Amino acid sequence: MRLLLGLLFALYLHAAIAQTALQMPAQPSTQPQAVPQLSPQAAYDEAARPLDITRRAVENWSDVEQAALAIAIAQAKDSCLARNPYQYTGEDLIAYARLCAFAQMWEHVQQAATGYLIARNAATPEEKLTGFPNLAMAFDYEVQASLKLNNSDNAFGTAQTMLRTVPYDDLTSEATNATYRYVQLIYTDEALELLKQRQPILLSLLRAHAAPSATAVASAHPLLSVHELYADAIDLPAMLQFANEPKAAAAAFAELEGALPASLSPDDAILTAQSRRQYLLLGAPMPVVAATTSLLDTAAPAPPKLNGNFGAATVLFLFPDWCAQCVGKGQSFSTATAALEPSGARFYALLAQDAPPAPAVKTAAKTPAKSGAASAARTGKALSGTKTETAHVDVQVGVKPTPAQLLEGTPTLIVPKETVDTFAATDFPLIIVVDHQGIVRDIQTAPDNALAHGGLVEQLAARVLEQWPPPAQQPRPKE
């Protein structure tokens, strides 16, 4: 009996599998080549970027979080002042530097980092190999503290020493990038010198990615990916472009492209192409950007495109509508316009968003009234057997204003959402500087103080006017 039941079950299972196979679509013999996609991790990082950008601005935190931060900083300050770097050695110095950095006590940070570096220089060769695992972090703290204290010379020298001393990792990248960005306009030659010093290191690491075993260098921090190395390395040709050295820039770019591994992962291929695409905008005419609305005067028509008249130079301040801290800088847009106006340069904020919906056409609803009700309305007396109507009251519901509404009255243009991709923008706000002929001369992420008087926006405009001056205006003939 059991055997019979087993055979019947086997026959039933075989028939069910056969039926399922008949219902499933056949797998095509040849599949079209799939479009390269980011890995799940890279796709997650990309999806989370708006949140990360928003959260890094403390002004976007809730009142509760800001209050907690203030308390934490105050406590860290008390703890930093209750100690001094001279009572610590080794890794305790790094911990002390971290404590004081959180408290924004930069002199103490610098003292702790300097003490760590001095101890390392005085150590024996054997001790240097294993006794200072956070050497890169000490260099980074030294650089960041120097920049906060406006000592760019010390930051520059420390960054140079860091490149010669420790493997190139995320901390080396952070320190050198912060230094060259700080001095790019006040000491352009030094910025180029620092980038030229690190470029062979970056190219060597890119070439080493073709042979993974060559990248196994001891470091307390993970080595950078191909696209991260490429993003740092392309800063040199970009800086050469901004220094009006197009031939040197072309040579540096060609050398960088030649150092890339022949085979790249989808993540590296996609993200490297994005950095390349943004770089190739430099020295080329600005892409056509059409504005849909001018928020300076919503009644006036927006310029059909920005490419018609650039003045002596134009600075664009691009951001998407979700960038709360970008929208929050709206009160500074008019100040930036006024600061650039005497030189003939122009400033526009570009709010990238979906096209605003067409306004709905409002029609008055007609409600015929009965003669009795009409009479009551005229006399003010209610008719017998009728109900007195309650007066209609409009209830105003508070609605959070949109970014466009918050920026009304400022020199802001609403542009299509795709404008962000046009400039291969991944961080915001993004500054794009264009000369009088409409040639893109610089693209970079704006720091928090970019719109301050004498800040980056004014400095970039002044440099473009100096490097690529507009033709002198012809004097008017005498009448």
ZISULZI-V624025 format. One record per residue. N is the residue number from 1. RES is the residue in three letters. BURIAL is # if it has 24 or more other ideal C-beta (glycine too) atoms within 12 Angstrom, else .. Layout:
N/RES/BURIAL + N/RES/BURIAL
//
This chain:
1/MET/. + 2/ARG/. + 3/LEU/. + 4/LEU/. + 5/LEU/. + 6/GLY/. + 7/LEU/. + 8/LEU/. + 9/PHE/. + 10/ALA/. + 11/LEU/. + 12/TYR/. + 13/LEU/. + 14/HIS/. + 15/ALA/. + 16/ALA/. + 17/ILE/. + 18/ALA/. + 19/GLN/. + 20/THR/. + 21/ALA/. + 22/LEU/. + 23/GLN/. + 24/MET/. + 25/PRO/. + 26/ALA/. + 27/GLN/. + 28/PRO/. + 29/SER/. + 30/THR/. + 31/GLN/. + 32/PRO/. + 33/GLN/. + 34/ALA/. + 35/VAL/. + 36/PRO/. + 37/GLN/. + 38/LEU/. + 39/SER/. + 40/PRO/. + 41/GLN/. + 42/ALA/# + 43/ALA/. + 44/TYR/. + 45/ASP/. + 46/GLU/. + 47/ALA/. + 48/ALA/. + 49/ARG/. + 50/PRO/# + 51/LEU/. + 52/ASP/. + 53/ILE/# + 54/THR/# + 55/ARG/. + 56/ARG/. + 57/ALA/. + 58/VAL/. + 59/GLU/. + 60/ASN/. + 61/TRP/. + 62/SER/. + 63/ASP/. + 64/VAL/. + 65/GLU/. + 66/GLN/. + 67/ALA/. + 68/ALA/. + 69/LEU/. + 70/ALA/. + 71/ILE/. + 72/ALA/. + 73/ILE/. + 74/ALA/. + 75/GLN/. + 76/ALA/# + 77/LYS/. + 78/ASP/. + 79/SER/. + 80/CYS/# + 81/LEU/. + 82/ALA/. + 83/ARG/# + 84/ASN/. + 85/PRO/# + 86/TYR/. + 87/GLN/. + 88/TYR/# + 89/THR/. + 90/GLY/. + 91/GLU/. + 92/ASP/. + 93/LEU/# + 94/ILE/# + 95/ALA/# + 96/TYR/# + 97/ALA/# + 98/ARG/# + 99/LEU/# + 100/CYS/# + 101/ALA/# + 102/PHE/# + 103/ALA/# + 104/GLN/. + 105/MET/# + 106/TRP/# + 107/GLU/. + 108/HIS/# + 109/VAL/# + 110/GLN/# + 111/GLN/# + 112/ALA/# + 113/ALA/# + 114/THR/# + 115/GLY/# + 116/TYR/# + 117/LEU/# + 118/ILE/. + 119/ALA/# + 120/ARG/# + 121/ASN/. + 122/ALA/. + 123/ALA/. + 124/THR/. + 125/PRO/. + 126/GLU/. + 127/GLU/. + 128/LYS/. + 129/LEU/. + 130/THR/. + 131/GLY/. + 132/PHE/# + 133/PRO/. + 134/ASN/# + 135/LEU/# + 136/ALA/# + 137/MET/# + 138/ALA/# + 139/PHE/# + 140/ASP/# + 141/TYR/# + 142/GLU/# + 143/VAL/# + 144/GLN/# + 145/ALA/# + 146/SER/# + 147/LEU/# + 148/LYS/# + 149/LEU/. + 150/ASN/. + 151/ASN/. + 152/SER/# + 153/ASP/. + 154/ASN/# + 155/ALA/# + 156/PHE/# + 157/GLY/# + 158/THR/# + 159/ALA/# + 160/GLN/# + 161/THR/# + 162/MET/# + 163/LEU/# + 164/ARG/. + 165/THR/# + 166/VAL/# + 167/PRO/# + 168/TYR/# + 169/ASP/# + 170/ASP/# + 171/LEU/# + 172/THR/# + 173/SER/# + 174/GLU/# + 175/ALA/# + 176/THR/# + 177/ASN/# + 178/ALA/# + 179/THR/# + 180/TYR/# + 181/ARG/# + 182/TYR/# + 183/VAL/# + 184/GLN/# + 185/LEU/# + 186/ILE/. + 187/TYR/. + 188/THR/# + 189/ASP/. + 190/GLU/# + 191/ALA/# + 192/LEU/# + 193/GLU/# + 194/LEU/# + 195/LEU/# + 196/LYS/# + 197/GLN/# + 198/ARG/# + 199/GLN/# + 200/PRO/. + 201/ILE/# + 202/LEU/# + 203/LEU/# + 204/SER/. + 205/LEU/# + 206/LEU/# + 207/ARG/# + 208/ALA/# + 209/HIS/# + 210/ALA/. + 211/ALA/. + 212/PRO/. + 213/SER/. + 214/ALA/. + 215/THR/# + 216/ALA/. + 217/VAL/. + 218/ALA/. + 219/SER/. + 220/ALA/# + 221/HIS/# + 222/PRO/. + 223/LEU/# + 224/LEU/# + 225/SER/# + 226/VAL/# + 227/HIS/# + 228/GLU/# + 229/LEU/# + 230/TYR/# + 231/ALA/# + 232/ASP/# + 233/ALA/# + 234/ILE/# + 235/ASP/# + 236/LEU/# + 237/PRO/# + 238/ALA/# + 239/MET/# + 240/LEU/# + 241/GLN/# + 242/PHE/# + 243/ALA/# + 244/ASN/# + 245/GLU/# + 246/PRO/. + 247/LYS/. + 248/ALA/. + 249/ALA/# + 250/ALA/. + 251/ALA/. + 252/ALA/# + 253/PHE/# + 254/ALA/. + 255/GLU/# + 256/LEU/# + 257/GLU/# + 258/GLY/. + 259/ALA/# + 260/LEU/# + 261/PRO/# + 262/ALA/. + 263/SER/. + 264/LEU/. + 265/SER/. + 266/PRO/. + 267/ASP/# + 268/ASP/# + 269/ALA/# + 270/ILE/# + 271/LEU/# + 272/THR/# + 273/ALA/# + 274/GLN/# + 275/SER/# + 276/ARG/# + 277/ARG/. + 278/GLN/# + 279/TYR/# + 280/LEU/# + 281/LEU/# + 282/LEU/# + 283/GLY/# + 284/ALA/. + 285/PRO/. + 286/MET/# + 287/PRO/# + 288/VAL/. + 289/VAL/# + 290/ALA/. + 291/ALA/# + 292/THR/# + 293/THR/# + 294/SER/# + 295/LEU/# + 296/LEU/# + 297/ASP/. + 298/THR/. + 299/ALA/. + 300/ALA/. + 301/PRO/. + 302/ALA/# + 303/PRO/# + 304/PRO/. + 305/LYS/. + 306/LEU/# + 307/ASN/. + 308/GLY/. + 309/ASN/. + 310/PHE/# + 311/GLY/# + 312/ALA/# + 313/ALA/# + 314/THR/# + 315/VAL/# + 316/LEU/# + 317/PHE/# + 318/LEU/# + 319/PHE/# + 320/PRO/# + 321/ASP/# + 322/TRP/# + 323/CYS/# + 324/ALA/# + 325/GLN/# + 326/CYS/# + 327/VAL/# + 328/GLY/# + 329/LYS/# + 330/GLY/# + 331/GLN/. + 332/SER/# + 333/PHE/# + 334/SER/# + 335/THR/# + 336/ALA/# + 337/THR/# + 338/ALA/. + 339/ALA/# + 340/LEU/# + 341/GLU/. + 342/PRO/. + 343/SER/# + 344/GLY/# + 345/ALA/# + 346/ARG/# + 347/PHE/# + 348/TYR/# + 349/ALA/# + 350/LEU/# + 351/LEU/# + 352/ALA/# + 353/GLN/# + 354/ASP/. + 355/ALA/. + 356/PRO/. + 357/PRO/. + 358/ALA/. + 359/PRO/. + 360/ALA/. + 361/VAL/. + 362/LYS/. + 363/THR/. + 364/ALA/. + 365/ALA/. + 366/LYS/. + 367/THR/. + 368/PRO/. + 369/ALA/. + 370/LYS/. + 371/SER/. + 372/GLY/. + 373/ALA/. + 374/ALA/. + 375/SER/. + 376/ALA/. + 377/ALA/. + 378/ARG/. + 379/THR/. + 380/GLY/. + 381/LYS/. + 382/ALA/. + 383/LEU/. + 384/SER/. + 385/GLY/. + 386/THR/. + 387/LYS/. + 388/THR/. + 389/GLU/. + 390/THR/. + 391/ALA/. + 392/HIS/. + 393/VAL/. + 394/ASP/. + 395/VAL/. + 396/GLN/. + 397/VAL/. + 398/GLY/. + 399/VAL/. + 400/LYS/. + 401/PRO/. + 402/THR/. + 403/PRO/# + 404/ALA/# + 405/GLN/. + 406/LEU/# + 407/LEU/# + 408/GLU/# + 409/GLY/. + 410/THR/# + 411/PRO/# + 412/THR/# + 413/LEU/# + 414/ILE/# + 415/VAL/# + 416/PRO/# + 417/LYS/. + 418/GLU/. + 419/THR/# + 420/VAL/# + 421/ASP/. + 422/THR/# + 423/PHE/# + 424/ALA/# + 425/ALA/# + 426/THR/# + 427/ASP/# + 428/PHE/# + 429/PRO/# + 430/LEU/# + 431/ILE/# + 432/ILE/# + 433/VAL/# + 434/VAL/# + 435/ASP/# + 436/HIS/# + 437/GLN/. + 438/GLY/# + 439/ILE/# + 440/VAL/# + 441/ARG/# + 442/ASP/# + 443/ILE/# + 444/GLN/# + 445/THR/# + 446/ALA/# + 447/PRO/# + 448/ASP/. + 449/ASN/. + 450/ALA/# + 451/LEU/# + 452/ALA/. + 453/HIS/. + 454/GLY/. + 455/GLY/# + 456/LEU/# + 457/VAL/# + 458/GLU/# + 459/GLN/# + 460/LEU/# + 461/ALA/# + 462/ALA/# + 463/ARG/# + 464/VAL/# + 465/LEU/# + 466/GLU/. + 467/GLN/# + 468/TRP/# + 469/PRO/. + 470/PRO/# + 471/PRO/. + 472/ALA/. + 473/GLN/. + 474/GLN/. + 475/PRO/. + 476/ARG/. + 477/PRO/. + 478/LYS/. + 479/GLU/.
//
